[in-house]
Amino acid sequence: MKLQHVRSLIMFEIQGHKLLDRLGEFTLLRVLDMEDCKGLANEHVKYICQMYLLKFLSLRGTYISLMPDEVGNLEHLLTLDLEETCLDGLPETVRKLDKLECLKFGKKGEWSVMWKAPRGVSNMKALREVTRILLGDVKIAEELGELEQLEAIIVYIDNNAQREDVRQQLALSLSRMYSLRSLNLGEMESDGMTMDYLIGLPPPHLLRFLRFAGGLSKLPEWVGSLTYLVQFTLSWARFKDSQLWDVLCELPSLELIIFQHEFYVGTELVVSTKHKFPALKNMMVQSNRQYPEVFEFEEGSMTQLENLTVNFDKWESKRIVGVKHLKNLKEVNLTGNRYNPALGRALKELEKESNSRSKPTRFTVTVTYD
């Protein structure tokens, strides 16, 4: 078969540079997967941008650092995966890809490098999934509301003088995304309660995944109406009381809660008897901050919890209280500094609690050291 007749190509490293140098001959290619191809260079991408019939293109894991303007000529493209590359951005011509359904962007080892969507992004009406948008323009925040097919978005607000206007417009746009299933929303720098603008937001009712990464004084009450929500993640918040649990505890589909970085500023965080959590099976407290010092479970709380992860880091005052009340517990994973005495104490207490149970109800205790 002649190369120009090939319609699908997955590149393997074993094929080396000879095939890469002939990319210009694949004129009928519809699918090109170059994931982790170490030999791919910027000079090869210009040939890829001449494959006008491409519908799927993955350059994930490669070392390309420049995307040419000609990428906008790939008018049939449905998926463009640029995760884990060396790109700092994309040309504005990307907005010409009006059939594109999935755009993934990310730089190796630098989570803060995101795609600055250009004005005219509203032209990309077919978008269903877009990751790592950095938003600093009110007009672009408004245009995002026109992408009514969006099901998944990761969007962070940039540091600039218009941030308050951008926040308010983004809230309006999010309220128009009726198809949204996954929302990862944050701020590049959290300076106070910057995300409290979400409190009055009309919710995207079909959400299954929700992550907030920024200053929140309380959880928006509308989160408690997300009957399809399966996973909730929180980081860089400023909670002080049980309002967090009050909102989440009755969600019928919630299976996983993840806490990252700073999320609570009180000394004790108590899961009370009224916080049943009918579907919650997994909770991960990955925060490396001091607070809360005490994580307590009261009798009758989190009745379905099976897996619990708690990070002690280096904080010697950390404690887990009331594990005996978690009747369905199957595994507890502790993480932190090997020489932290609080971690050692928790390990002994958990092993003692597990051994006191009848064999069918015992749980496993594991430790992961930093």
Salt bridges, closest charged atoms under 4 A:
ASP21 OD1 - HIS44 NE2 3.27
GLU25 OE2 - ARG22 NE 2.97
ASP81 OD2 - ARG60 NE 2.86
ASP88 OD1 - LYS107 NZ 2.59
GLU92 OE1 - ARG95 NH1 3.54
GLU110 OE2 - LYS107 NZ 3.76
ASP137 OD2 - ARG119 NE 3.04
GLU146 OE1 - LYS125 NZ 3.24
GLU151 OE2 - ARG128 NH1 3.18
GLU164 OE1 - ARG167 NH1 2.93
GLU187 OE1 - ARG163 NH1 3.25
GLU187 OE2 - ARG167 NE 2.84
ASP191 OD2 - ARG163 NH2 2.88
ASP246 OD1 - LYS274 NZ 3.55
ASP246 OD1 - HIS275 NE2 2.77
GLU262 OE1 - ARG238 NH1 3.43
GLU306 OE2 - LYS281 NZ 3.53
GLU306 OE2 - LYS330 NZ 3.73
ASP313 OD2 - LYS314 NZ 3.60
GLU353 OE2 - ARG357 NE 3.04
